[in-house]
């Protein structure tokens, strides 16, 4: 018991000796305390107005692709990529057209006239563009049929021919086989 108290006292003394070293504070980083240039975080965004969350504007923006190259619709790019300078400008164009009391189709047509069909999120359903709608489904169906046909053929080939053929044992051979099996079993 005396050794246990000696060890405890030794550990307590060691912990008290190390404690001031562990508690000592590290010097504070001076960059944390000062305010850096806000422009380093990105271009400041336009203030939110009534048109920013208008369902009509959002529905039109979801039909049109942002021209910054992100392949997102204008609404998604505008609300998720705060470094994009294209989507806020496109949003302002849509709002200006909506303020002229243009319908959604007229706004989309104006964008197609200005930026071409690449401004649309989906190609129009006419002419050769039907291939973009029909071809993937046809290819998936044909590939599925070919895979099913190959799997069915392989499963038929995998069955050994001997297992499918009827038994060619004569009655005498079968009797001899049963006798041998009976002799082996206790």
N, C-alpha and C positions, 0 to 999 in steps of 0.2 A: 504494500500500500504506500509505503514511503516513496518508492520509485515512481509510482503513478503521480503523486503530487509533485515530485521533482520534474517530471516530464511536462506536466501541465504548466507549471511555473515557467519552465524553459520556453514552451510554445507561446505563452502569454507575453513574455518579455520580447521574444522575436517578433511577434505580431505588433506590439507597441512600437518597436524600433522601426519597422517597415512602414507603418501607417503614415507618418509624416511625409514620406517619399511618395506614397500613392496618392495622397490628398493634394499634393502640391499642384497648383493650377498651371495649365499650359498657357503660354501667351496667346491672346486673342488675335485672330486674323483681322487686319485692318480693312480688308476689302469687304468684309461682311457689314461693317458699320456704315460705309458710305454708299450712297445711292448712285448707281451707274447710269449711263445714258439710256433712257427708255427706248430709243430707236434701235439699240442693239438687240432687243427682243423681237423686232420686226416692225413693219409699217403699222402705224396706228389705224384702227378700223373706223369706219363711219359709225356715227351713233345709231342706235336702234330706233327705227321709226315704225309707224303703223303698218307700212308695207313689208317690213322685214319678216313678219310672221303671218301675213295674210294668206289664207288657204288658196285663194285664186293664184296669187303670185307663186306660191310654193308648187302648185300643180303644174304651172307653166315651166318653172325652172327644172322640175324633174323630167320634163320631156326634152330638154336641151342640154347638150354637152358643153362643158367648160372648155375654152380654147387654150388653156395653159398646158395641155398635154397630159393631164392626170387621168383622163378617161372617166371622170366622175361627172354626174349631172351638176348643174350650176348650184343648186341648193346645197347639196352635200359638200361640194368643194368650198362654198362660201361659209358654211357653218363648221367645217372641220379643219380646213387648211388655212390658217390665219396668215400665212406668208404669201398666199396667192394674191396677185394684184389684178388678175383678169376677172375672177368671179364677182367681186364687188362692182366692177365697171359694167359687166353684163347684167347684174341685178338692177343697176340704175337704168340701163336701157329698157329692161322689161317693165320697170315701174313707170318710166316715161311713156311707154306705149300703152300701158294699162290706164294711165291718167288721161290718155286720149280716147278712152272708152273703146279700145279695141278688144275683140274676143280672143280667147286662147289660141284658136286656129289662125287668126290674123297675126298674132304676135309670133307664133311659130313660123308662119309663112314669111314674115319680115326677116327673121333670123336666117331662114334658108336662103332667101334672096341675097342677104348680106354676106353670110359665111359659107354657103353651100350646104349640101346634104350632110356633110360631116358634122354639122351643128346638131343634128338629131341624135338622140340616144338609141333609137331603133330605126332601121331603114324603112321607107314607106312601102306598103304592101302592094306593089305594082311592078310589072315587067320582070326583069331578071332578079329583082330583090326577093321574089318568092322563093328562090333557091335558098336564101339565108334562113327562111322560116321552115321549109319542108325538108331540105337535104339532111340536117342532123337527125331528124326522126327516122327518115328512111334508112340512113346508114346504120343507126343503132338497131333498127329492126332486122335488117339484113345480116348484120354481124351476129346478133342473137340467134337467128335461125341457123346460120352456118355453125356456130359453136354448139348448139343443141344437136345438129345433125352429126357433127364429129363425135360428140360424147356418146350419142346413141350407137354409132358405128363401132366405137372402141369398146363399149360395154358388150356388144354382141360378139366381137372378135375375141374378147378376153375369156369367154367361156370355152374351156377345153373341149375338143371334139369327142374325146373318150367319155366324158361325163354325160354328154348328150346322147350317145349311142346306147342302145339297149344291151343288156347283159348277154354275153356269148358263152356263158358257162353251160356245160351239159349237166344233166341231173347227177351223173356220176361224180363230176368235179365238185359240184356243190355239196354233195354228201360227204366227200372226202375232206373238204374245207371245214364243214361243220364238225366233223369228228376231230380234226386237229385242234380247232378252237375249244371244243369241250375238254380235250385232253389237257390243254394249257391252263384252263381255268380250274381252280381248286373246288 
